[in-house]
Amino acid sequence: MDSETKAEFMRVLVTGGSGLLGKAIEQVVKQEGGCLEGEQWTFLSSKEANLVDLQQTRAVFQKYRPTHVIHLAAKVGGLYLHMKENLHFLVILCSDQCKKPEWIFNCSNQNMIVCVCVDFTDYRGYFAQHGRRYTAVIPTNVYGPYDNFNFENGHVLSALMHKTYAAKKEGTPLQVWGSGTPRRQFIYSLDVARLFLWVLREYDEIDPIILSVGEEEELPIKDAVEMIADALDFKGQIVFDTSKSDGQIKKTASNTKLRRYLPDFTFTPLSEGIKKTCDWFVHNYDIART
Ligand SMILES: NC(=O)c1ccc[n+]([C@@H]2O[C@H](COP(=O)([O-])OP(=O)(O)OC[C@H]3O[C@@H](n4cnc5c(N)ncnc54)[C@H](OP(=O)(O)O)[C@@H]3O)[C@@H](O)[C@H]2O)c1
């Protein structure tokens, strides 16, 4: 089915629409021409529908009657929040409320791939038995505007941006938690959003797909710290607090499958994405999640 035919009846419901990825998808849809004629897009926050409340969830699905769901809503946090509140990190699934839509795209965390693989098996079962199509999209470490910039609970880059901003303002050294040696593949949220639109329109597999920059782009966190310092023009001392956990030393993800489909997709270079995110943070400090 081509994109134009799909557009005739696509009503897309995005849960978690107020978060890092939801806002990025909204920007691509509303400002980069990502919305095709005839499509309806709805972005929900927990205020419009708390998905742990089944009644509310049912009402929302009845109201919008989505043909496609991009399911992003979740409790999300960086390493230190995971260590502190690990048991709270349960994926919110829409359960039987989601049987109606034609497609459901669940955004999974690479760390959770082992526990959610049960869901992937279910996805195949749902398709085989009921013709319902679910797939999981697995981005690596996402960063960008509207991230959670909280020192303790945020993702590594957003928390470091906030710390660097504060250290510059207060004239203190920048305290980086951990040794800075763990290696990560970072992906800009707008790139993930553009890839999400491609997944929605073109990716017909039930099997999950990893959305990531290449393995060769994996770099030590200390390199990213330098890029953040440059972006925020921080000239002070940088201290690595090795009493804090490093987390996994590396968790390299392969984007071979993605590249097979999209050999020419251009990822935003990390230094450019960091600069854009820092600029957004500085200009939106009052509304940013800190
Ligand atoms: N960021 C990453 O690096 C990354 C990597 C891989 C996978 N993922 C996955 O991608 C998804 C989105 O992540 P994100 O980084 O965009 O997270 P985020 O910025 O923290 O946004 C979370 C979203 O979930 C909503 N939400 C939370 N609890 C809810 C509830 N009970 N009912 C309805 N909505 C609720 C929040 O709404 P409010 O604003 O109203 O609280 C917010 O819109 C998550 O499933 C995450 O695990 C993220």
The ligand as a Gaussian input file, in Angstrom:
#p B3LYP/6-31G(d) Opt

LIG

0 1
 N       14.839000       8.761000      25.544000
 C       15.516000       7.667000      25.201000
 O       16.757000       7.650000      25.160000
 C       14.771000       6.411000      24.819000
 C       15.486000       5.335000      24.256000
 C       14.783000       4.173000      23.933000
 C       13.436000       4.076000      24.161000
 N       12.780000       5.127000      24.722000
 C       11.356000       4.966000      24.976000
 O       10.634000       5.957000      24.241000
 C        9.450000       6.325000      24.937000
 C        9.402000       7.839000      25.102000
 O       10.561000       8.264000      25.803000
 P       10.851000       9.796000      26.064000
 O       12.329000       9.908000      26.237000
 O       10.139000      10.638000      25.062000
 O       10.187000       9.983000      27.512000
 P        9.739000      11.312000      28.274000
 O       10.337000      12.504000      27.651000
 O        9.986000      11.097000      29.726000
 O        8.167000      11.329000      28.023000
 C        7.330000      10.395000      28.652000
 C        5.940000      10.639000      28.183000
 O        5.106000       9.640000      28.769000
 C        3.975000      10.302000      29.320000
 N        3.463000       9.518000      30.438000
 C        4.104000       9.136000      31.563000
 N        3.272000       8.441000      32.373000
 C        2.072000       8.399000      31.724000
 C        0.812000       7.869000      32.053000
 N        0.587000       7.224000      33.215000
 N       -0.197000       8.014000      31.168000
 C       -0.020000       8.661000      30.005000
 N        1.160000       9.203000      29.643000
 C        2.189000       9.077000      30.491000
 C        4.484000      11.662000      29.761000
 O        3.405000      12.545000      29.886000
 P        3.496000      13.849000      30.865000
 O        4.365000      14.830000      30.164000
 O        2.106000      14.312000      31.006000
 O        4.120000      13.341000      32.136000
 C        5.397000      12.003000      28.582000
 O        4.638000      12.520000      27.514000
 C        9.495000       5.568000      26.276000
 O        8.757000       4.390000      26.111000
 C       10.975000       5.225000      26.436000
 O       11.199000       4.067000      27.210000
 C       13.406000       6.311000      25.045000

